[in-house]
Amino acid sequence: MSAFGAYFGLVRVGWVMVREGVVLALPSEGLPPMVSLAKSFVGIFANRRAKQQTRTDRLAKAVERLGPSYVKIGQFLATRPDVVGVDFANDLSQLQDRMAFFPTAAAKALIEGSLGRPLDELYSRFEEPIAAASIAQVHPAEVSTPSGPRKVAVKVIRPGVRQRFANDIKAMYLVSGLQERFMPSSRRLRPVEVTKTLEQTTKVEMDLRLEAAALSEIAENTKQDPGFRVPSVDWERTGRDVITMEWIDGVKMSDVEGLRAAGHDLNRLADTLIQSFLRHTLRDGFFHADMHPGNLFVDPQGHIVAVDMGIVGRLGKKERRFLAEILFGFITRDYLRVAEVHFEAGYVPGHHNTESFAQAIRAIGEPIHGQPAETISMGKLLTLLFEVTELFDMETRPELVMLQKTMVVVEGVARMLNPRFNMWKASEPVVSDWIRTNLGPKRIVADLRDGLKAAVKLAEAVPEIAANTERFHHELVHMSENGLRFDPATAEAIGKAEARHGRSGRIALWLIALTLVYIAWQVT
C-alpha cells in the first residue's frame, strides 16, 4: 500500500500545483515541445485568483495547502539551486515557516509523555504559545530555582508531524527515482541522494534532543568568542518531543530600527556576525545553517544570540581546506591553484584539463577584482563557482551547497545592518588566521600527526584484515568450484518480490488514471 500512497501523494501534489498556478508560472524555456504543450494545457485548470499572483505567492499558497511537511521540503530545496534552479530556489527561500498553533492541551500531553513527569512538577507556570512553525511551537514558561523563578522557552514538537512527513517523503522518493531513470542529465545531481539527505536532516530536526545537543556543542565551541552566544539548555526538561532553554530578552536582528533605538552599533554587529559564522565554519567545521534574521537576537549586552538550531551544517577538514584555498586563491588571483584544489580534492573528474578549468575560474575572478570591495559577495562568488564547475562534471557537494546558501543569508543580514558592509575586510582576520594555521608549516605537522595515528590504527587492524582476506579467498575458491547458489527461501523471496512489484505498478497506474478522470469530471 505504500506504493499506492506515494502515487496518490504525487497526484495530489501535482493537482495542488496546477490549481494554484505554480505549474503555469514555471519558465517554458528549454522545454521539449510536448512538455510545453502539456504545461499550457494544464494551465486552464489554474484558478483565477492564482493567475493574478506572483510566482512566489502562488508557491506559498500551494505549500500552505499541502501542509507542514512541504514547508520543510520547500525550505530544504531552497538550499539546492543546483537541483531546482536558481530562480525557483529564490522563490522557495521566501517561504515563511509560520503555521497555526496547535492546542496547548496537546502540547502539555506531549511534554508529560516525553519527560515522564506531570507538567506541574516541571514548570511553575506554562503559558499559551507565541510562535508556531511546521515542526514545533514555542511556549513561554517559568521554572522554580533556589534563586527564584526563571523564565524559559519551551519548544514542543507538533503532534503527528513525524508520521505525516514519513508519508509525504514517499512522493519525493518517487519523483527523484523517476528523474534519475528518465533524465540522465540529472544523475550528476543525485536526486535520490538529495531526498535521502532531506529525510535524514528532517528526522534529526524532529528529535529535539539533537537540537539541544547542537546548542550545547556550539556553546562549547564559542565560549571564548567575542560577541556571540546561544541559549543554554535545561537538560532536565528536555526530551525527544520537548526542549527547554534559556529565554532570550533581546531585539530581533530583523528590527533594524529597534536595534538602533537600543543604542547598538550596527556596523560592529555586522562584522561580528560574519566573523562568528566564518569561525564556526573554518575553525569548528560546525555551523548554524538557518541564520535568517528571525533566528538572530541582540541581547542588552550587545551579544548576538542565535536560536533554533534545528538545521546545522558540518564540514570535514578536507572541505575546510578546500574552501580556504579557494578563497585565498581568488584573493591572490592564483586561478591555477584554485583549479588544482578541485582536482586534488577529487571533486572534478581527472579527464578534464586543469588549465581549461583555471581559464573558466579566471572568468569569474577577474571581473570581481575590478569592483569596489563592498559590492563583492563571497556567497555570490561561490554561486558563480558552482555554476562553472557544472560544466566540468563536478558532482554536487551538499555540504558546500548548504554552506553557500547560509553564507548568502548571513551576508544579506550583515548588509541589512550596514549597506556598505565590506565582506572581505570583515572576514580577513578570521580567514587569514585560519590559513596561517592550516595551510602553512603547522599544516605539515598536523598532517604528520594525523598520518601517524592512521598508521597505528592500520597496524592494529592488520591481523583482522589478514584473517578476513584468507576467509574471502576460501569463499572465492569454493564459489569457482561449485558456482553461486541461492538457498530455496532466497529464490522464492526474489520471485515473490518481482511479481508483487509488477502487479503493484499496474494497479497504481490504473488508480492514477481513474483519479485524473475524477478530477477532470469535478472541474467540468
N, C-alpha and C positions, 0 to 999 in steps of 0.2 A: 504493500500500500504506500510505502514511502516514495516509490517512483511515481505513482499517480498523484500524490501530494505535490511533488516537485513540478510535474507538468501543469497541474491546476494552478499552482502558485505562479508559474511563469505566465500562464494565460491571464491571470488576474493582474499581474504587474503590467503586462502589455496593454491590457484594456484601460487601466487607470492612466497610463502614459498617453494613450491615444485620446481618451476623453478630456484630459487636462491640457492637451495641445503640446505636450513635450515632444512627441514624435514629429509633429508638423514643424516645430521650431528648430529641429536639427538641421545642420547645413547639408545641402544636396551635392556640394562639390565632390567630385571623385567617386560618386556612387555609380554602380552599374545601371544601365537604363531601366532594367526590370525592377530593381530595388527603388529607384527614384520614382517610377510609376506607382509602385505599391505604397510608397510614402505619401504621394499625392492622394491616392485613393482613400487611405485610412484617415486623411485629414478631414474628410467630410463628416466623420463621427465626433470630431472635437466640439465641445460645447461653445456657444457664442461668447460667453464670458472669458474663456481661456484665450480666444483669438485676439482679445483686446489687451492682453497682459504681456509683459516681457517674458523672455525665456526663463529668467531666474525665478520670477513669481510663479510661473507655471510649474516649474520643477518643485518649488517649495510646497505648493498646493498638492501636487501628486504625492510627495513624500509624506505629507501630513495625512493624506487619505490611507496610505499604505501602512502606516503605523510606526512605532518606536524603532523596530529593527532596521527599517530602511533609512532612518535618520543616521544610525551608526554606519550603515553601509555607504550612504552618501558621503558622510564625513571621511570615511576611510578612502573612498575613491577620489576624493578631493586631493589627497596626498599622492595620487598616482596619475599625473597628467600624461605620463608615457602610455598609460592604458586607455584612458577615456578621452584624451585630447586636452590641450591647454585651455581652450575656451570653456569646455564642459566642466573641467576641474575648477575653474574660477567660479562658475555658477554654483557648483556644489559647495565650494568653500564658504559661500554666503548663507548656507542653510543655518538657521538658528535652532539649537538644540533646546527648545522650550516646549514642554508638554503640560497637559492638565495635571493638577495634583491628584494623587490617589488618597483614599480616606486615611485619616490619622489612626483610626482603629486598626486598619490593616498594617500600618507601619509599626504600631505597638506590638501586634501579634508576631510580626517578623522579628522584631528585636528580642522579644522574650523567647521565641523558638531558637534563635541563633545563639543567644548567650545563656539560655537555660536558667534565667532568673526573672522574678517579677520586675516590672518596669519601675515600681516604687522603690525597690532596693537599689536600682541603678541610677536613677535621676531624681533629684528633689523637685524638679519642675521640667515639664516637657510640653513645648508649645506647638502650634499649628505650623505647617510647612511654609517656607518663604521662597523656595525655588524648586523647580522640578524639571528634570531632563528625561531623556529616553531610557536611561539606565537606572536612575535613582532620584530621590528628592532629599532636601535638606531641612532639618528642624532645628530651631534654637532650643537649648535646654540648659539646665544647671545641675551641677553635682556638688555634693557636700564634701568639704575637705576640712582638716583641722584648723586651717587659717580662715575658714568661712566659705560661702558659696562661690563656685567658679563657673562662669558661663562657657558653654561648649557648643560646637556644631555637630549634629548627628546626621550622618548620611545613611539613608536606608534604601536597599535595593527595591526596584519596582516589582510587585507581585507578578509571577508568571512570565517575566521577561526572558528567562533562560529558555523555557520551552518554546516561546514564540520565536526567538531567534534561531533555535535549532531547526524549527520548521521552515523559516524563511530562507536560511542559508542553503537549503537544498536546491532552490531555484537558481541561486548563484552558481552552485556547482554544475548544474545542468547547462547554464549559459556558457560558462568557461570551458566545459568539456566540448560543447558544440563548436565554440570558437576555435579551439585548438585543432579539432578534427577537420573543419571545413575552411579555415582561414590559415593556411600555412605561414603567411607573413606574420601572424600574431604569436607564433610559437616562441619567438625570441623573448617575448614579454612574459611567458609562462603564466597564462591566465589561471590555470588550476592552482599553481603555487601561490598566486596572489590571493585567491579565495581561501586557501588554507591559512595564509597569514592573517587575513581578515578574521577568520573563525577563531584562530588562536588568540589574537590580540583582544578580541571582544570577550572571549571566555575569561581571559585574565582580568579585564576591566570589570567583569561581573562578579568577581571574587574580591570583596572589599578588603580582605586580609592582605592581598597582594598590593593593593593601593597603599595600605598602611605601611607595608614593608618598603615600598618605593619612597614614601615620605621619610621613613627612618633612614634609608640609605643615603638619600640626597642631603638630609640634615647632617649626617656624619661627614659626608664629603665636603660640605660647605661651612662647617662650624667656624673655620678661621677666615672665611671670605668676607670682605667688607661689603656692607650694604645689601645683603641678600640672605633670605632665610625661608623656611617652610613651616607650617604649623606643626606643633608637637602632637603626637598620637597618644591617646589614652587606651593602652592595650587591654586594660581590664574590661573595657566596654567596647571592644572591637571583635568582630567575628566575620563569618563568611557573608552575612547579609547586612552588616552594620559596621560603620566605622565612626568612632567618636574622636574628635580632635579639638585643638585649641580654637576658640572663637577669635576671629581677626577683626579688630576695630581699626578701620583704615579707609582710605579713599581709593576707589577703583581707578586703574590707570586709564580707563576709557573716559573718565571725568576730568578732562584737562583743566577746565576752569576751577573745579573743586580742588585739584592739586595746587594750582596757582594761588587760590584763596587761602589754602592751608600753609602757604609760605615755603613750599618745596621748590628746590632748584631743578627745573625741568631738564636743563642740559646735562646736569650731573646724573639725573635718573636715567636718561637715555644712554649715557656712557656706561653706567653701572649695569644696565640691563644687558647690553650686548657683550660686555666683558664677562659677566657672570655666565651667560649662555655659552660662550666660547671656552671658558674654564671647564664647565661641565662636559662639553663635547670633547675637547682635546686632552685635558688632564685626566678626567674621570671616565670618559667613554660611556657616560650615562646622562641623559638629558630629558627634561620635561618636553614632550612633543606636542603639547597643546597650549602654547603660551600666548593665546589671544588676550586682548586687554581685559576681558571679563574675568579671567583667571589670575589677574595680577593686581595686588593691592599695594598701597604705600602706607605703612603704619606711622603713628605720630613721631617716631624717632627717625623717619626718613628711610627706613629699610624697605626694600621690595620684598613682598611676601607672595610666593606662588602657591596657588591652591589647585585642587583637582588633578591629582597625579595618576588618573586612570590610564592615560596614554603616555608611554615613555619610549625612548629610543636608546639603543646601545650600539656602540662602535668598538670593534676589536682594535688591537694595537696596529694591525695591518691597515685597517681602514683609516685610523687616525693619522698614520704616517702618510698614507696616500693623500688625504685631504690637505695636510700641512705642506707637503711637497708641491701640490698643485697650486696652492695659494702663494707659496714662496716663488714658484716658477713664474707665475703671472706677474708678481711684483718686480722680479728681476728681468723679466722678458726672456727667460730661458725656455722657449717653447719646445725645444727638442727634449729637454729634461722632463717637461710635463708629459710629453708623448711617451717617453721611455718608462715613466712611472706606471702608466696604464698597461704597458706590455709586461713589465716586471711583476705587476700585481695579478696578471692573468686575466684582466678584465676585457682586453681586446685580443681577438684571436691572432696567433702568431703569423698567419699567412698574409696579413696586411703589412704595408710598408711603413716603417717608423717615420721616415721623412715626409711622406704624404700626410700622415696623421698630424705631424708637427705643423705642416702648412695649414691644415684646417684649423688647428688651435690658434695659429697666428692670426687668422681671420677674425677670431673673437677678441684676442688680446690687444692688437694694435689700435682699434678704434677706442678702446677703453682708456688708453694712455693719453689720448687727446682730449679727454673730458675733465671738467673740474672734479676734484675728489669727492665733493659732497653729493654729486649726482650719480656716482658709481655704486651699484648694489652688488654685494657679494652673493646674495641669493640669485639675482639675475644672471650673474656670471656663471654660477653652477647650472642654472637652467639652460643657458646657451651651450655650455659644455656638454650637457647630456643630450642636447639635440644633435650636436656634431657626432658624438660617439655612436648614435644610432646608425649613421652612415657607415660606420666601421664595425657593425655587428656586435657592439658591446652589449652583453646581457644585462638586463635590469638588476640593479643592486637595491633591493627595497630599503635597506638601512640608510643608504646615501640619498635616496629619493625623499625619505621621511625627514632627514636632516635638512635637505634643500628647502622643502616646504616650510619646515619650522623656522629656518633662517629667514625666509621671506616674511613670515608673520612677525618675527621679532624685530626685523629691520623696519617693518611698517609701523610697529608700536613706537620704536625709537624716533622715527621721523614724524610721527604724530605729536610727540613731545617736543621735538626740535626739528623744524622743517629744513634746516641747513646742516643736519647731522652728517658728520664725516665718518663713514663706516670704517674706513681704512685707518684713520688716525686713532679712533677709539679702540680698535681691535689690535693695533700694533703691539702694545705692551704684552698682551697675553700670547699672541701668535709668535712673536719673536722670542719670548722666553721659552715657549714650548719647543720651538725649532732649535734653539741653542742646546736645550737639554736632550732632545730626542733625535736630532739629525746631525749632531756634532760628535766630538770624541766620546762623550758619555754614552752615545748610542752603541758604539762598538763594545764598550764594557758591558752594557746591558744585554746586548746580543750574545756575547760570550757566556755571560752568566745563564741566560735562558738556554743556550745550546748545551751547556754543561748539565743543567737539570734534565734536559731531554735525553741526553746520552745516558745518564744514570738510570732514568726510568726505562730506557730501551734495554740496558744491560740486565735490569731486574726482570724484564719480561722475556729474555732470550730463552730460558728453559721451557716456558709455556708455549712460545712460538714454535720451538723445535718439535715439541710433542704434538701440537696441532698440525704442523706440516707433515709429520710422519703419518698421522691418522688420515689426513686428507689424501696422501699418496696411496695408502692401502685402499681407501674407498674408490679412488680412480681406477686402480688396477682391477678391483672387483667389478666395477661398472663396465670396464672394457671387455672383461671376460664373460660377464653374464647379461650385459645390457641394462638399460634403465627401465625399471618396472614400478608401476603403481600398485599398491595393495587394492583389493576389491572395493573397500569402503571409499578410498580416494577417487577411483574411477567412477563409481556410482554418484558421488557428490558432484563431480565435474559435469556429468551428463545431466543431472537434475538442474544444476545452475544454468547451463546453456539453454535447456528447454524453458525454464522459468523466465529467463531474460527475453527470449524471443516472444513468448506468449505475452509477457507484460508490455513489451514495446507495441505489439499490435493492438492490445486493449487500450493502451494510453492514447494512441493515435486516433482511435475511434472516439474516445471520450473527448479529446480536444476538438475533433470535428463537430461533434454534437454540441459542445459548449459554444463554439463560434456560431453555429446555426442559431442557437437560442439567443445569443447576444444580438445578432443581426435582426432577429424577429422582434426582440424587445425594443430596439432602436426605431424600427419601422412602425 
